[in-house]
């Protein structure tokens, strides 16, 4: 089974590698003795994320999530990195391919399938809904320091 690689870590940052996207299918997520999801890797804990969780997932041609799910508190962004497939939310079928981004509220009933001929690879970002405010857009601070490479 493939493992996340730590690249660097310090008090203000962490860096990891999940490897090439075409190898995401080598991961196996175990969510208990009866639930094993091939081609999925959660990364939040490995990078010590404190405000969100994120995962990469690869669906081989002809495969799908196999279930609908919702969340209690978390909104999700699904960002499709390669391949073709379909995303279902609240009984609506949306075609997805590289560059497609789908946002789903916690209550949205969702599932994914690959009906294409190549792996469908996606990044899913999960975060608590209704926490970002208009003031958060100005949260960044540009420093008066030169960048030194």
N, C-alpha and C positions, 0 to 999 in steps of 0.2 A: 504494500500500500504506500502511495506517495505521501510525503510529509512536507509541511511548510518549512522553509529555510529562513532562519534569522540572519539578516545581513548586518545590521548595526542597531545599537540601542544606547541611549543616554537619558538623563533626566527629562529632557524636553522633546524626545522623539523616539520612534521605533521604525525600523525598516525590515520588511520581510519579502520573500519571493515565493509565489505559488508555482513558479516555473512557467514554461511556455503554455499558452492557452490551448494549444492542440494536445496537451498532456493533462488537462483538467479531468478528462475521463478516467485517469488512473487513480483518482481519489475515491474513497469510500467513506461516507458519513454513516456512523452507527448511532441510531437514536433509540437504543434498547435492543434486547435480543431478537425482537421480531421485526424491527424497522431498520433496514439498511438501504441507503440511497447511494447508488453508484454515480460517480462523476460530480459530487458536490463537496465543497469545502468551505466551512465558516472560518473567517479570518480575524474577527474582532478581538478575541482573547489573545491571539498570537501577537497582535500589534498593540495590545493594551488600550483599545478604543474605549472611551468612556461615555460617548453620546450616541452611539449607533452600533449596529452589527452589520456585517456585509458578508456575502458569500459569492463564490463563482460556481456555476453549474454547467455541465455539458450534457446535452441530450443527443444520443446517437440517433440516426435516422430510424423512424418508426417507433420511437419511445416517447413517453409522456410522464408527467408527474404521477398520474394514476389516482389522484384524489383532488377534491376541492378543499380549500382551507380559508379561514378568516383569521383575524387577530383580535385580541382584546383591546390593545392600546396602540399598536404599531402600524404606521403607514409604511408602504414599501415602494421603492423605485426599481423597476426592472429595466436594465439597460442591455440591449442585445448587441453582442460584439461580433458575431459571425453566424452564418447559416440562415435558414428559413424555417418558419413554423407558424404556429397559431397560439394566441393567448386568449384565454376565456375569462371574462369577469362578468358576473351577474348575468349569465346566459348570452352575453354578446361575444362573438368571435372576432378577434382582431388579428389580421395577418402581421407577422413580425419578421424582421430581417435586420442585418447590420445597420446600426444607427437608430433603430426604433427604441423609444423610451416610453414606458407605461407606468403611471402612478396609480396606486390602488389604496383607498382608505381602509382602515382596519376592518370595516364590515363587508368589504367587497369579497365575494366568493370567487376565488381565482384558481387557475390551473394553466399549465403550459404543455404543448406537445410539439414534436419535430415531425412535420410531414414533408420535409425536404430530403435531399440526397446527401447532405454533408452534416457534420455535427452542428448543432445549434448551441452556441455558447452565450451565457448571459451572466451579468453582474447584478446581484440583488442587494440593495441598500435598505436596511430596516431601521426606523427611528421612531421616536414617540411623536404621534401626530399633534398638531395644534400647538407647537412650542416655538416656532419661528415667527418673529414679529417684524413689522416694517423697519424698526430700529436696528434689527440685526444685520441689515444690508450694509450699515456703516460700521460694523464691528471691527473690520480690518484697520490696522494702523501702519502707514508707510513710514519707515524709519529713515532718519537722516544719516545713513551710513552707506559707504560704498560696498558693493558686492565684491568679494575677493574669491576668485576661483583658485 
